[in-house]
């Protein structure tokens, strides 16, 4: 299993060509208490750079920008129905899974991401 990050503060864990997308710890901390979560549907075709949902917290409403292109093969309905679990159980709080046709090239390693957030 390999883990990557994006400049939009998403964490991607890859296993067998399936990317599991979740918020990075940095994003969760910045968002604070999450009240609402809108995610793509299973079977949706998503494109890298497109808004595929949004997250509403006490502080802000933010689009979820998909970092990869492919087909949504699973959505975490538990988190969609109970978004407060993102803050309470970060390790279980994945958002959705995408099967990709082509490996993305612009993702960061954990070390690169930690350097990136230091500069924010």
C-alpha distances in whole Angstrom, upper triangle without the diagonal:
4,7,10,14,17,21,21,19,16,13,10,7,6,5,8,10,10,10,11,13,15,17,17,19,21,22,22,25,27,27,28,29,28,30,29,26,27,24,24,24,22,23,24,24,22,23,21,24,25,26,24,25,27,27,30,30,34,33,32,31,28,27,23,23,20,18,17,19,19,20,19,18,18,19,19,23,23,22,25,27,27,25,27,24,21,23,24,20,18,15,16,17,15,17,16,14,15,15,15,18,17,14,16,17,18,15,15,13,13,16,18,17,19,22,22,23,25,28,28
4,7,10,14,17,18,16,14,11,8,6,5,7,10,11,11,9,10,12,14,16,15,17,19,20,21,23,24,25,27,28,27,30,29,26,26,23,23,24,23,24,24,23,21,21,19,21,23,24,23,24,25,25,28,29,32,31,30,29,26,25,21,20,18,15,15,18,18,19,19,19,19,20,20,24,24,23,25,28,27,25,26,24,21,23,24,21,18,15,17,17,15,17,16,14,15,15,15,17,16,13,13,14,15,11,11,9,10,13,14,14,16,18,19,20,22,24,25
4,7,11,14,15,13,11,7,6,4,6,9,13,12,12,9,9,10,11,12,11,13,15,16,17,19,21,21,23,25,24,27,26,23,23,21,21,23,22,23,23,22,20,20,17,19,21,21,21,22,22,22,25,26,29,28,27,26,23,22,18,18,16,13,14,17,18,19,18,19,18,19,18,22,22,20,22,26,25,23,24,21,18,20,21,18,15,13,15,15,13,15,15,13,14,15,15,18,17,13,13,13,13,9,9,7,7,11,12,11,13,16,16,16,19,21,21
4,7,11,12,10,8,6,5,6,8,12,15,13,13,10,10,10,11,11,10,13,14,14,16,18,19,20,22,24,23,26,25,22,23,20,20,23,22,23,22,21,18,18,15,16,18,19,19,20,21,21,24,24,27,26,25,24,21,19,16,15,13,10,12,15,17,19,18,19,19,19,19,23,23,21,23,26,25,23,24,22,19,20,22,20,16,15,17,16,14,15,15,14,14,15,15,17,15,12,10,11,10,6,5,5,6,10,9,8,11,13,13,14,17,18,18
4,7,8,7,6,5,6,9,11,15,18,16,15,11,11,9,10,9,8,11,11,11,14,16,16,17,20,22,21,24,23,20,21,19,19,22,22,23,22,21,18,17,14,14,17,17,17,18,18,18,21,21,24,23,21,21,17,17,14,13,12,9,11,15,17,19,18,20,20,19,19,23,23,20,21,25,24,21,22,21,17,18,21,19,15,15,17,15,14,14,15,15,15,17,16,19,17,14,12,12,9,6,5,6,7,10,8,6,9,12,10,11,14,15,15
4,5,5,5,7,8,12,14,17,20,18,16,13,13,10,11,10,9,12,11,11,14,16,15,16,19,22,20,23,22,19,19,18,18,22,22,23,21,20,16,15,11,11,14,14,15,16,16,17,20,20,23,21,20,19,15,14,11,10,10,7,10,14,17,19,18,20,20,20,20,23,24,21,21,25,24,21,22,22,18,19,22,21,17,18,19,17,15,15,15,16,15,17,16,19,17,14,11,11,8,6,6,9,10,12,10,7,11,12,10,11,14,14,14
4,5,7,10,12,15,17,21,24,21,20,16,16,13,13,11,10,13,11,10,14,15,14,15,19,21,20,23,22,20,20,19,20,23,25,25,23,22,18,16,13,11,14,14,16,17,16,16,19,19,22,20,18,17,14,13,12,10,11,9,13,16,19,21,21,23,23,22,22,25,26,22,23,26,26,22,23,23,19,20,23,23,19,20,22,19,18,17,18,19,18,21,19,22,20,17,14,13,10,8,8,11,12,13,10,8,11,11,8,9,12,12,11
4,6,9,12,15,18,21,24,21,20,16,15,12,11,9,9,12,10,8,12,14,12,13,16,18,17,19,18,16,16,16,17,21,22,23,21,20,16,15,12,10,12,11,13,13,12,13,15,16,19,17,15,14,10,10,8,7,9,8,12,15,18,20,19,22,21,19,20,22,23,19,19,23,22,19,20,20,17,18,21,21,17,19,20,17,15,14,16,17,17,20,19,22,20,18,15,15,12,11,11,14,14,16,14,10,13,14,11,11,14,14,12
4,7,10,13,16,20,23,21,19,15,14,10,9,6,5,8,7,6,9,11,10,11,14,16,15,18,18,16,17,16,18,21,22,24,22,21,18,17,14,13,15,14,15,14,13,13,15,15,18,16,15,15,11,11,9,10,11,10,13,17,19,21,19,21,20,19,18,21,21,18,18,22,21,17,18,18,14,15,18,17,14,15,17,14,13,13,15,16,17,20,20,23,21,19,16,16,13,11,10,12,11,14,12,9,11,13,10,9,13,13,12
4,7,10,13,16,19,17,15,11,10,7,6,5,5,9,9,8,10,13,13,13,15,17,15,18,17,15,15,14,15,18,19,21,19,18,15,15,13,12,14,13,13,13,13,12,15,16,19,18,17,16,12,12,9,9,9,8,11,14,16,17,16,18,17,15,15,18,19,15,16,20,19,16,17,16,13,14,17,16,13,13,14,12,10,10,11,12,13,16,16,20,19,16,14,15,13,10,10,12,11,14,13,10,13,15,13,12,16,17,15
4,7,10,13,17,15,13,9,8,6,5,6,5,9,10,10,11,14,15,15,17,19,17,20,19,17,17,15,17,19,19,21,20,19,17,17,14,15,16,16,15,16,16,15,18,19,22,21,20,19,16,15,12,12,11,10,12,15,16,18,16,17,16,15,15,18,18,16,17,21,20,17,18,16,13,15,17,15,11,11,13,11,9,10,11,12,13,15,16,19,18,15,14,15,13,10,9,10,9,13,13,10,12,15,14,13,17,18,17
4,6,10,13,11,9,6,5,5,7,9,9,12,14,13,15,17,18,18,21,22,20,23,21,18,18,16,16,18,17,19,18,17,15,15,13,15,16,16,15,16,17,17,21,22,25,24,23,21,18,17,13,13,11,9,10,13,14,15,14,15,14,14,14,18,19,17,18,21,21,19,20,18,15,17,19,17,14,12,13,12,9,10,10,9,10,12,12,16,15,12,11,13,12,9,10,10,10,14,14,12,15,17,16,16,20,21,20
4,7,10,10,8,6,5,7,8,11,11,14,16,16,17,19,21,21,23,24,22,25,23,20,20,18,18,19,18,19,19,19,17,18,16,18,19,20,18,19,20,20,23,24,27,27,26,25,22,20,17,16,14,12,12,15,15,16,14,14,14,15,15,18,19,17,19,22,22,20,21,19,16,18,20,17,14,12,12,12,10,11,11,9,10,12,13,16,16,13,13,15,15,11,12,11,11,15,15,14,16,19,19,19,22,24,23
4,7,6,6,5,6,9,12,14,15,17,20,19,20,23,24,24,26,27,25,28,26,23,22,19,19,20,18,19,19,18,17,17,16,19,20,21,19,21,22,23,26,27,31,30,29,27,24,22,19,18,15,13,12,14,13,14,14,13,14,15,16,20,21,20,21,24,24,23,25,22,20,22,23,20,17,15,15,15,12,14,12,9,10,10,10,13,13,10,11,13,14,12,13,12,13,17,17,16,19,21,21,22,25,26,26
4,6,5,7,8,12,14,17,18,20,23,23,23,26,28,27,29,30,28,30,28,25,24,21,20,21,18,19,20,19,19,20,19,22,23,24,22,23,25,25,29,30,33,33,32,30,27,25,22,21,18,16,15,16,15,15,15,13,14,16,17,20,21,21,23,25,26,25,26,23,21,24,25,21,19,16,16,17,14,16,14,10,11,10,11,14,14,12,14,16,18,15,16,15,16,20,20,20,22,25,24,25,28,30,30
4,6,8,11,14,17,21,21,24,26,26,26,30,31,30,32,33,30,32,30,27,26,23,21,21,18,18,20,19,19,20,19,23,24,25,23,25,27,28,31,33,36,36,35,33,30,27,24,23,19,18,15,16,14,14,15,13,14,17,19,22,23,23,24,27,28,27,29,26,25,27,28,25,22,20,19,20,17,18,15,12,11,9,10,12,13,12,14,17,19,17,19,18,20,23,23,23,25,28,27,28,31,33,33
4,7,10,13,16,19,20,23,25,25,26,29,30,29,31,32,29,31,29,25,24,21,19,19,16,16,17,16,15,16,16,19,20,22,20,22,25,26,30,31,35,35,33,30,27,25,21,20,16,15,12,12,11,11,12,11,13,16,18,21,23,23,24,27,28,26,29,26,24,27,28,25,23,20,20,20,16,17,14,10,8,6,6,8,9,8,11,14,16,15,17,17,19,22,22,22,25,27,26,27,30,31,31
4,6,10,13,16,18,21,23,22,23,26,27,26,28,29,26,28,25,22,21,17,16,16,13,14,15,14,14,15,15,18,19,19,17,19,22,23,26,28,32,32,30,27,25,22,18,18,14,13,11,11,10,10,9,8,10,12,14,18,19,19,20,23,24,23,25,23,21,24,25,22,20,18,17,16,13,13,10,6,6,5,7,10,11,10,12,15,17,15,17,17,18,22,22,21,24,26,25,26,29,30,30
4,6,10,13,14,17,19,18,19,23,23,23,25,25,23,25,23,19,19,15,14,15,14,14,14,14,12,14,13,15,16,17,15,17,19,20,23,25,28,28,26,24,21,19,15,14,11,10,9,10,10,10,9,10,10,12,13,17,18,17,18,21,22,20,23,20,18,21,22,20,17,15,15,14,10,11,8,5,5,6,8,11,12,10,11,14,14,12,14,14,15,19,19,17,20,23,21,22,25,27,26
4,7,10,12,15,17,16,16,20,21,20,22,22,20,22,20,17,16,13,13,14,13,15,15,15,14,15,14,17,17,17,14,15,17,17,21,22,26,26,24,22,20,18,14,14,11,11,11,13,12,12,10,10,9,10,10,14,15,14,15,18,18,17,19,17,14,17,19,16,13,12,11,10,7,7,6,4,7,9,11,15,15,14,14,16,16,14,15,15,15,19,19,17,20,22,21,21,25,26,25
4,7,9,13,14,13,13,17,18,17,19,19,17,19,17,14,14,11,12,14,14,15,15,15,13,14,13,14,14,14,12,12,14,14,17,19,22,22,20,19,16,14,10,11,9,9,10,12,12,13,10,12,10,10,10,14,15,12,13,17,17,15,17,15,12,15,17,15,12,12,11,9,6,6,6,6,8,11,12,16,16,15,14,16,15,12,14,15,14,18,18,15,18,20,19,18,22,23,22
4,6,9,11,10,10,13,14,13,15,16,14,16,15,12,13,11,13,15,16,18,17,18,15,17,15,16,16,15,13,12,13,12,15,16,19,19,18,17,14,13,10,11,11,11,13,16,16,16,13,14,13,11,10,13,13,11,12,15,15,12,14,12,9,12,14,12,9,9,9,7,4,5,7,9,11,15,16,20,20,18,17,18,17,14,15,15,14,18,18,15,16,19,18,17,20,22,20
4,7,8,6,6,10,11,10,12,13,12,15,14,12,13,13,15,18,19,21,20,20,17,18,16,16,16,14,14,13,12,10,13,13,17,16,15,14,12,12,9,11,12,12,14,18,19,19,17,18,16,14,13,15,15,12,13,16,15,12,13,12,8,10,13,12,8,10,11,8,7,8,11,13,15,18,19,23,22,20,18,19,17,14,14,15,13,16,16,13,14,17,15,14,17,19,17
4,5,5,6,9,10,11,13,15,14,17,17,15,17,16,18,21,22,24,23,23,20,20,18,17,18,17,17,16,15,13,16,15,18,17,17,17,14,15,12,13,14,13,16,19,21,22,19,21,19,17,16,19,18,15,17,20,18,15,15,14,10,11,14,13,9,10,12,10,10,11,14,15,17,20,20,24,23,20,18,19,16,13,12,12,10,13,13,10,11,14,13,11,14,16,14
4,5,5,6,9,10,11,13,13,17,18,17,19,19,21,24,25,27,26,26,24,24,21,21,22,20,20,19,17,15,16,15,17,16,17,17,16,17,15,17,17,17,20,23,24,25,23,24,22,20,18,20,19,16,18,20,18,15,14,13,10,9,12,11,8,10,12,11,12,14,17,18,20,23,24,28,27,24,22,22,20,16,15,14,12,14,15,11,11,14,13,11,13,16,14
4,6,5,6,9,10,13,14,18,18,17,20,20,22,25,27,29,27,27,24,24,21,20,21,20,20,19,17,15,16,14,16,15,15,16,14,16,15,16,17,17,20,24,25,26,24,26,24,22,20,23,22,18,20,22,20,17,16,16,12,11,14,14,11,13,16,14,15,16,19,20,22,25,25,29,27,25,22,22,19,16,14,15,12,14,14,10,9,12,11,8,10,13,11
4,5,5,6,9,11,11,14,15,14,16,16,19,22,24,26,24,25,21,21,19,18,18,16,17,15,13,11,12,11,14,12,12,13,11,12,11,13,15,15,18,22,23,24,22,24,22,19,18,20,19,16,17,19,18,14,14,14,11,10,14,14,11,14,15,12,13,13,16,18,20,23,24,27,26,24,21,22,19,16,15,16,14,16,16,12,12,15,13,10,13,15,12
4,5,5,6,8,8,12,13,13,16,16,19,22,24,26,25,26,23,23,21,20,21,18,18,16,13,11,12,10,12,12,12,13,12,14,13,15,17,17,20,23,25,25,22,24,21,19,17,18,17,13,15,17,15,11,11,11,7,6,10,11,8,12,13,10,12,13,16,19,21,24,25,29,28,26,24,25,22,19,18,19,16,18,19,15,15,18,16,13,16,18,15
4,6,5,9,10,14,16,16,19,20,23,26,27,30,29,29,26,27,24,23,23,21,21,19,16,13,13,11,12,11,13,14,14,16,16,18,20,20,23,27,28,29,26,27,25,22,20,22,20,17,18,20,17,14,13,13,10,8,11,13,10,14,16,14,15,16,20,22,25,28,29,32,31,29,26,27,24,21,20,20,17,19,19,15,14,17,16,12,14,16,14
4,6,9,10,14,15,15,18,19,22,26,28,30,28,29,25,25,23,21,22,19,20,18,15,12,12,10,11,9,10,12,11,14,14,16,19,19,23,26,28,29,26,28,26,23,21,23,22,18,19,21,19,15,14,15,12,11,14,16,14,17,18,16,17,17,20,23,25,28,29,32,31,29,26,26,23,21,20,20,18,20,19,15,15,17,15,12,14,15,12
4,6,7,10,11,12,15,16,20,23,25,28,26,27,24,24,22,20,20,17,18,15,12,9,8,6,8,6,7,9,9,12,12,15,18,19,22,25,27,27,24,26,24,21,19,20,19,15,16,18,15,12,11,13,10,9,13,15,13,16,17,14,16,15,19,22,24,27,28,31,31,29,26,27,24,22,21,22,20,22,22,18,18,20,18,15,17,18,15
4,6,9,12,13,17,18,22,25,27,30,28,30,27,27,26,24,24,21,21,18,15,11,10,6,7,7,9,11,12,15,16,19,21,22,25,28,29,29,26,28,25,22,20,20,19,15,16,17,15,11,10,12,10,8,11,13,12,16,17,14,17,17,20,23,26,30,31,34,34,32,29,30,27,25,24,24,22,24,24,20,19,22,20,17,19,20,17
4,6,10,12,15,17,21,24,26,29,28,29,27,28,27,25,25,21,21,17,14,11,9,6,6,8,10,12,13,16,16,20,22,24,27,29,30,29,26,27,24,21,18,18,17,13,14,15,12,9,7,10,9,7,9,12,12,16,16,14,16,16,20,23,26,30,31,35,35,33,31,32,29,27,26,27,24,27,27,23,23,25,24,20,23,24,21
4,6,8,11,14,17,20,22,25,24,26,24,25,24,23,22,18,17,14,11,7,6,4,7,9,9,10,11,13,13,17,19,21,24,26,27,26,23,24,21,18,15,15,14,11,11,12,9,6,5,9,7,7,10,12,12,16,15,12,14,13,17,20,23,27,28,32,32,31,29,30,28,25,25,26,24,27,27,23,23,26,24,21,24,25,22
4,7,11,13,17,19,22,25,24,26,24,26,26,24,22,19,18,14,11,8,6,5,7,10,10,10,12,14,15,19,20,23,26,27,28,26,23,25,22,18,16,15,14,11,10,10,8,6,6,10,10,10,13,15,15,18,17,14,16,15,18,22,24,28,30,33,34,33,31,33,30,28,28,29,28,30,30,26,27,29,27,24,27,28,25
4,7,10,14,16,19,22,20,23,21,23,23,22,19,16,14,11,8,6,5,7,10,12,11,9,11,12,12,16,18,21,23,24,25,23,20,22,19,15,14,12,12,10,8,8,8,6,8,11,11,12,14,16,16,19,17,14,15,13,15,19,21,25,27,30,31,30,29,31,29,27,27,29,27,30,30,26,27,30,27,25,28,29,25
4,6,10,13,15,18,17,19,17,19,19,19,16,13,11,8,6,5,6,9,12,14,12,10,10,10,10,13,15,18,19,21,21,20,16,18,15,12,11,10,11,8,6,8,8,6,9,11,10,12,15,15,15,17,15,12,12,9,12,16,18,21,23,27,28,27,25,27,26,24,25,26,25,28,28,24,25,28,26,24,27,28,25
4,7,10,13,15,14,16,14,17,17,17,14,11,8,5,5,6,9,12,15,16,14,11,10,9,9,12,13,16,18,18,18,17,14,16,14,11,11,10,12,10,7,9,11,10,13,14,13,16,18,18,17,19,17,14,13,10,11,14,16,20,21,25,26,25,24,26,25,23,25,27,26,29,28,25,27,29,27,25,29,29,26
4,7,9,12,10,13,11,14,15,15,13,10,7,5,7,9,12,15,18,19,17,13,12,10,8,11,11,14,15,15,15,13,10,12,11,8,9,9,12,10,7,10,12,11,15,15,13,17,19,18,17,18,16,13,11,7,8,11,12,16,18,21,22,22,21,24,23,21,23,25,24,28,27,24,26,29,26,25,28,29,26
4,7,9,7,9,8,12,13,14,11,9,6,6,9,12,15,18,22,22,20,16,15,12,10,11,10,13,13,13,12,10,7,10,9,7,10,11,14,13,10,13,16,15,18,18,17,20,22,21,20,20,18,15,13,9,8,10,10,14,15,18,20,20,19,23,22,21,23,25,25,29,28,25,28,30,27,27,30,31,28
4,6,6,9,10,14,16,17,14,13,9,10,13,15,18,21,25,26,23,20,18,15,13,15,13,16,15,14,13,10,7,9,8,7,10,10,14,13,11,13,16,16,20,19,19,22,24,22,22,22,19,17,14,11,9,10,11,13,16,18,21,22,21,25,25,24,26,28,28,32,31,28,31,33,31,30,34,34,32
4,6,9,10,14,17,18,16,15,12,13,16,18,21,24,27,28,26,23,21,18,16,17,14,17,15,14,11,8,5,5,5,6,10,10,14,14,13,15,18,18,22,20,20,23,25,23,22,21,19,17,14,11,8,9,9,11,14,16,19,20,21,24,25,23,26,27,28,31,31,28,31,34,31,31,35,35,34
4,6,9,13,16,18,16,16,13,15,18,20,24,27,30,31,28,25,23,20,17,17,15,17,15,13,10,6,5,6,8,10,13,14,18,18,16,19,22,22,25,24,23,27,28,26,25,24,22,20,17,14,11,10,9,10,12,14,17,19,20,23,24,24,27,28,29,33,32,30,33,35,33,33,36,37,35
4,6,10,13,15,12,12,9,12,15,18,22,25,28,29,26,22,20,17,15,14,12,15,13,11,8,6,5,8,10,10,14,15,19,18,16,19,22,21,25,24,23,26,28,26,25,25,22,20,17,14,11,11,9,11,12,14,17,18,18,22,22,22,25,27,28,31,30,28,31,33,30,31,34,34,33
4,7,10,13,11,12,10,13,17,20,23,26,30,30,27,23,21,17,15,14,11,13,10,7,6,5,6,9,12,13,17,18,21,21,19,22,24,23,27,26,24,28,30,28,26,26,24,22,18,16,12,12,9,10,10,11,14,16,16,19,20,20,23,25,27,30,28,27,30,32,29,30,33,33,32
4,7,9,7,9,7,11,14,17,21,24,27,27,24,21,18,14,12,10,7,9,7,5,5,6,7,11,13,13,16,18,21,20,18,21,23,22,25,25,22,25,28,26,24,24,23,20,17,14,11,11,8,10,10,12,13,14,13,16,17,17,20,22,24,27,25,23,27,28,26,26,30,30,28
4,6,6,9,9,12,15,18,22,25,28,27,24,21,18,14,12,9,7,8,6,4,7,9,10,14,16,16,19,21,24,22,21,24,26,24,27,27,24,27,30,28,25,26,25,22,19,16,14,13,10,12,10,11,12,13,11,14,14,15,18,21,23,26,24,22,26,27,24,25,28,28,26
4,6,9,10,13,15,18,21,24,27,26,23,20,17,13,11,8,5,5,4,5,8,11,12,16,17,17,20,22,25,22,21,25,26,24,26,26,23,26,28,27,24,24,24,21,18,16,14,14,11,13,11,12,11,11,9,11,10,11,15,18,20,22,20,18,22,23,20,21,25,24,23
4,7,9,12,14,16,19,22,25,23,20,18,14,11,9,6,6,6,7,9,12,14,15,18,19,19,21,23,25,23,21,25,26,23,26,26,23,25,28,27,24,25,25,22,19,17,16,16,14,16,14,16,15,15,12,13,11,12,15,19,20,23,20,18,22,22,19,20,23,22,21
4,6,9,11,15,18,21,24,23,19,16,13,9,8,5,6,8,9,9,12,13,13,17,18,17,19,21,24,21,19,23,24,22,25,25,22,25,28,27,24,25,25,21,19,16,15,15,14,16,15,17,17,17,14,16,15,16,19,22,23,26,23,21,24,25,22,22,26,25,23
4,6,8,11,14,17,20,19,16,13,10,6,5,4,6,9,11,12,14,14,14,17,17,16,17,19,21,18,16,20,21,18,21,22,19,22,25,24,22,23,23,19,17,14,14,15,14,17,17,19,19,19,17,19,17,17,20,23,23,26,24,21,24,25,22,22,25,25,22
4,7,11,14,17,21,20,17,14,11,7,6,6,6,10,11,11,12,12,10,14,14,12,14,15,18,16,13,17,18,16,20,20,18,21,23,23,21,22,20,17,15,11,10,12,12,15,15,18,19,19,17,20,18,18,20,23,23,27,25,22,25,27,24,23,27,27,24
4,7,10,14,17,17,14,11,9,6,5,7,9,12,14,15,15,15,12,15,14,12,13,14,16,13,11,14,15,13,16,17,15,18,21,20,19,20,19,15,14,10,11,14,14,18,18,21,22,22,20,23,21,20,22,24,24,27,26,23,25,27,24,23,27,27,24
4,7,10,13,13,10,7,5,4,5,8,11,14,16,17,19,18,16,19,17,14,14,15,16,13,11,14,14,12,14,16,14,16,19,19,18,20,19,15,14,11,13,16,17,21,21,24,25,24,22,24,22,21,22,24,24,27,25,22,24,26,23,21,25,25,22
4,7,10,11,8,6,5,6,7,11,13,16,18,20,21,21,18,20,18,15,14,14,15,11,10,12,12,9,11,13,11,12,16,16,15,18,17,13,13,11,13,17,19,22,23,27,27,26,24,26,23,22,22,24,23,26,25,21,23,25,22,20,23,24,21
4,7,8,6,4,6,9,10,14,17,19,22,24,25,24,21,24,21,18,17,16,16,13,12,13,12,9,11,14,12,13,16,17,17,20,19,15,16,14,17,20,22,26,27,31,31,30,27,29,26,25,25,27,26,28,27,24,24,27,24,21,24,25,21
4,5,5,6,9,12,13,16,19,21,24,26,27,27,24,26,24,20,18,18,17,14,13,14,13,10,10,13,11,11,14,16,16,19,19,15,17,16,19,22,25,28,29,33,33,32,29,30,28,26,26,27,25,28,27,23,23,26,23,20,23,24,20
4,6,8,11,15,16,20,23,25,28,30,31,31,28,30,27,24,22,21,20,17,17,17,15,12,11,15,14,13,15,18,18,22,22,18,20,19,23,26,28,32,33,37,37,35,33,34,31,29,29,30,28,30,29,25,25,27,25,22,24,25,21
4,7,10,13,15,18,22,23,27,29,31,31,28,30,28,25,23,23,22,19,19,20,18,15,14,17,15,14,17,20,19,22,23,20,21,20,23,26,28,32,33,36,36,34,31,32,29,27,27,28,26,28,27,23,23,25,22,19,21,22,18
4,6,10,13,15,19,21,24,26,28,28,26,28,26,23,22,22,22,18,17,19,18,14,15,18,16,15,19,21,19,23,23,19,20,18,21,24,26,30,30,33,33,32,29,30,27,25,25,27,26,28,26,23,23,25,22,19,22,21,18
4,7,10,13,16,19,22,23,25,25,23,25,23,20,20,20,20,17,15,17,17,13,15,17,15,16,19,21,19,22,22,18,19,16,19,22,23,27,27,31,30,29,27,28,25,24,25,27,26,28,26,23,24,26,23,20,23,23,19
4,6,9,13,15,18,20,22,22,20,23,22,19,19,19,20,16,15,18,17,14,16,18,15,16,19,20,18,21,21,17,17,14,17,20,20,24,24,27,27,26,23,24,21,20,21,23,23,25,23,20,21,23,20,18,21,21,17
4,6,9,12,15,16,18,19,17,20,19,17,17,18,20,16,15,18,18,15,17,19,16,18,21,21,19,21,21,17,16,13,15,17,18,21,21,24,24,23,20,22,19,19,20,23,22,25,23,20,22,23,20,19,22,22,19
4,6,9,12,14,15,16,14,17,16,14,15,16,18,14,13,17,17,14,17,17,14,16,20,19,17,19,18,15,13,10,11,14,14,17,18,21,21,20,17,19,17,16,17,20,20,23,21,18,20,22,19,18,22,22,19
4,6,9,11,13,15,14,17,17,15,17,19,21,18,16,20,21,18,20,20,17,19,23,22,19,21,20,17,15,12,12,14,13,16,16,18,18,17,14,16,14,13,15,18,19,22,19,17,20,21,18,18,21,21,19
4,6,8,10,11,11,14,14,14,15,18,20,17,16,20,21,18,21,21,18,21,23,22,19,20,19,17,14,11,10,11,10,13,12,15,14,14,12,14,12,12,15,17,18,21,19,17,20,22,19,19,23,23,21
4,7,10,12,12,15,16,16,18,20,22,20,19,23,24,21,23,23,19,22,24,23,20,20,20,18,15,13,12,12,10,12,11,14,12,11,8,10,9,8,11,14,16,18,16,14,18,19,16,17,21,21,20
4,7,10,11,13,15,15,18,21,23,21,20,24,25,23,25,24,21,24,27,25,22,21,21,19,15,14,12,11,8,9,7,10,9,8,6,9,9,9,13,15,17,20,18,17,20,22,19,21,24,24,23
4,7,9,12,15,16,18,21,24,22,21,25,26,24,27,26,24,27,29,27,24,24,23,21,18,15,13,11,8,8,6,8,8,9,8,12,12,13,16,19,21,24,22,21,24,26,23,24,28,28,27
4,7,9,12,14,17,19,22,21,20,24,26,24,27,26,24,27,29,27,25,24,23,21,17,15,12,10,6,5,4,6,8,10,10,14,15,15,19,21,23,26,24,23,27,28,26,27,31,31,30
4,6,9,11,15,17,20,19,18,22,24,23,26,25,23,27,28,26,24,23,21,20,16,14,10,8,5,5,7,9,12,13,14,18,19,18,22,23,25,28,27,25,28,30,28,29,33,33,32
4,6,7,11,13,16,16,15,18,20,19,23,21,20,23,25,23,21,20,18,16,13,11,7,6,4,7,9,12,14,15,16,19,20,19,21,23,24,27,27,24,27,30,28,28,31,32,31
4,7,10,12,15,16,15,18,20,20,23,21,20,24,25,22,21,20,17,16,13,11,8,6,6,7,10,13,16,16,17,21,22,21,23,24,25,28,28,26,29,31,30,30,33,34,33
4,7,9,12,12,12,15,17,17,20,18,17,21,21,19,18,17,14,13,10,9,6,5,7,9,13,16,18,19,19,23,23,21,23,24,24,28,28,26,28,31,29,29,32,34,32
4,6,9,9,8,11,13,13,16,15,14,18,19,17,16,16,13,11,9,6,4,6,9,12,15,19,21,21,21,24,24,22,23,24,24,28,28,25,27,30,28,27,31,32,30
4,5,6,6,9,10,10,13,11,11,15,15,13,13,13,10,8,7,5,6,8,12,15,18,22,23,23,23,25,25,22,24,24,23,27,27,24,26,29,28,26,30,31,29
4,5,5,6,8,10,13,11,12,16,16,15,15,15,12,10,10,8,9,12,15,18,21,24,26,26,26,29,28,26,27,28,27,31,31,28,29,32,31,29,33,34,32
4,6,5,6,8,10,8,10,13,13,12,13,13,10,9,10,9,11,14,17,20,23,27,29,28,28,30,30,27,28,28,27,30,31,28,29,32,31,29,32,34,31
4,5,5,5,8,6,7,10,11,10,10,12,9,6,8,7,10,13,16,20,23,26,28,26,26,28,27,24,25,25,24,27,28,24,25,29,27,25,28,30,28
4,6,6,9,9,10,13,14,13,14,15,12,10,10,8,10,13,16,20,22,26,27,27,26,29,27,25,26,27,26,29,29,26,27,30,28,26,30,31,28
4,6,9,9,11,14,14,14,15,17,14,12,13,11,13,17,20,23,26,29,31,30,30,32,31,29,30,30,29,32,33,29,30,33,31,29,33,34,31
4,5,6,8,10,10,11,13,15,12,10,12,12,14,18,21,25,27,31,32,31,30,33,31,28,29,29,28,31,31,28,28,32,30,28,30,32,29
4,5,6,8,9,10,11,13,12,9,11,10,13,17,20,23,26,29,30,29,28,30,28,26,26,26,25,28,28,24,25,28,26,24,27,28,26
4,5,6,7,9,10,13,12,9,12,13,16,20,23,26,29,32,33,31,30,32,30,27,27,27,25,28,28,25,25,28,27,24,26,28,25
4,5,5,5,7,10,8,7,10,11,15,18,21,24,27,31,31,30,29,31,29,26,26,25,23,26,27,24,24,27,26,24,26,28,26
4,6,6,5,8,8,5,8,9,13,16,19,23,25,28,29,27,25,27,25,22,22,22,20,23,24,20,20,24,22,20,23,25,22
4,6,6,10,10,8,11,13,16,19,22,26,28,31,32,29,28,29,27,24,23,23,20,23,24,20,20,23,22,19,21,24,21
4,6,9,9,9,12,14,18,21,24,27,29,33,33,31,30,32,30,26,26,25,22,25,26,23,22,26,25,22,24,27,25
4,6,6,6,10,12,16,18,21,24,27,30,31,29,28,30,28,25,24,23,20,23,25,22,21,25,24,22,24,27,25
4,5,5,8,11,14,16,19,22,24,28,28,26,25,26,24,21,20,19,16,20,21,18,18,21,21,18,21,23,22
4,6,8,11,14,15,18,21,23,26,27,24,24,25,24,20,19,18,16,19,21,18,18,22,22,20,22,25,24
4,6,9,12,13,17,20,22,26,26,24,24,26,25,22,22,21,19,22,23,21,21,25,24,23,25,28,26
4,6,10,12,15,19,21,25,25,24,23,25,24,20,20,20,18,22,23,19,20,24,23,21,24,26,24
4,6,8,12,15,17,21,22,20,19,22,21,18,18,18,17,21,21,18,20,23,22,21,24,26,24
4,7,10,14,16,20,21,20,19,21,20,18,19,20,19,23,22,19,21,24,23,21,25,26,24
4,7,10,13,16,18,17,17,20,19,17,19,20,20,24,23,21,23,26,24,23,27,28,26
4,7,10,13,15,14,15,18,18,16,18,19,19,23,23,21,23,26,24,24,28,29,28
4,6,10,11,11,12,16,16,15,18,19,20,23,23,21,24,26,25,25,29,29,28
4,7,9,10,12,15,17,16,19,20,21,25,24,23,26,28,27,27,31,32,31
4,6,7,9,12,14,14,17,19,21,24,23,22,25,27,25,27,30,30,30
4,7,9,13,15,16,19,21,23,26,25,24,28,29,28,29,32,33,32
4,6,9,12,13,17,18,21,24,22,22,26,27,25,27,30,30,30
4,7,10,10,13,14,18,20,18,19,22,23,22,24,27,27,27
4,6,7,11,13,16,18,16,16,20,20,19,21,24,24,24
4,6,9,11,15,16,14,15,18,18,17,20,22,22,23
4,7,10,13,14,11,12,16,15,14,16,19,18,19
4,7,10,12,9,9,13,14,12,14,17,17,18
4,6,8,6,6,9,10,9,12,14,15,16
4,5,5,6,9,10,10,12,14,16,17
4,5,5,6,9,10,11,12,15,16
4,5,5,6,9,10,11,13,15
4,6,5,6,9,10,11,13
4,5,5,6,9,10,11
4,5,5,6,9,10
4,6,5,7,9
4,5,6,7
4,5,5
4,6
4
